[in-house]
Amino acid sequence: MWMMVMFDLPTETSFERKQAAKFRSFLLDYGFGMAQYSVYVRFTGTKENSQKYVRLLKDNNPKTGDVCILFFTDYQFGEIIHLYKNHSEQKLDEKPEQFQLF
């Protein structure tokens, strides 16, 4: 299971810019990777595992702007096609390798 967080946060004032930067830092600190400037993704394994991140996102939701959370299966995420400026096409990265703990 993959989570995608999309957001549209205001950046007109200094306070709003700081809040937007703080939210981006929060996402990076919790293992989300930037797909686009306002779109971040994270592999969670299962839908149940993603609920902890949903709670964290709710707790750290900026006071202004909009945040959307989408969920994708491995198959659906693997079917995403990324088109670049130079018209080349590339599939998104495969799910990250799992670490084995002793």
Backbone hydrogen bonds, N-H to C=O, Kabsch-Sander energy under -0.5 kcal/mol:
donor,donor_aa,acceptor,acceptor_aa,energy
2,W,72,F,-3.2
3,M,42,R,-2.9
4,M,70,L,-2.7
5,V,40,Y,-3.2
6,M,4,M,-0.6
6,M,68,C,-2.8
7,F,38,S,-2.1
8,D,66,D,-2.6
17,R,13,T,-2.2
18,K,14,S,-2.1
19,Q,15,F,-2.3
20,A,16,E,-2.4
21,A,17,R,-2.4
22,K,18,K,-2.4
23,F,19,Q,-2.1
24,R,20,A,-2.2
25,S,21,A,-2.4
26,F,22,K,-2.2
27,L,23,F,-2.2
28,L,24,R,-2.2
29,D,25,S,-2.7
30,Y,26,F,-1.4
31,G,28,L,-1.6
32,F,27,L,-2.5
33,G,41,V,-3.2
35,A,33,G,-0.5
35,A,39,V,-2.8
36,Q,39,V,-2.0
39,V,36,Q,-1.7
40,Y,5,V,-2.7
41,V,33,G,-2.7
42,R,3,M,-2.0
44,T,1,M,-2.9
45,G,1,M,-1.2
46,T,44,T,-1.7
50,S,46,T,-1.3
51,Q,47,K,-0.7
51,Q,48,E,-1.0
52,K,49,N,-0.8
53,Y,49,N,-0.5
54,V,50,S,-1.9
55,R,51,Q,-2.3
56,L,52,K,-2.0
57,L,53,Y,-2.6
58,K,54,V,-2.4
59,D,55,R,-2.3
60,N,56,L,-1.7
61,N,58,K,-0.8
66,D,8,D,-2.1
68,C,6,M,-3.5
70,L,4,M,-3.0
72,F,2,W,-2.3
77,F,73,T,-2.7
78,G,74,D,-2.4
79,E,75,Y,-1.0
79,E,76,Q,-0.6
80,I,77,F,-1.4
82,H,90,Q,-2.5
83,L,81,I,-0.6
84,Y,82,H,-0.5
84,Y,88,S,-2.3
87,H,84,Y,-1.9
90,Q,82,H,-2.0
92,L,80,I,-1.0
101,L,99,F,-0.6
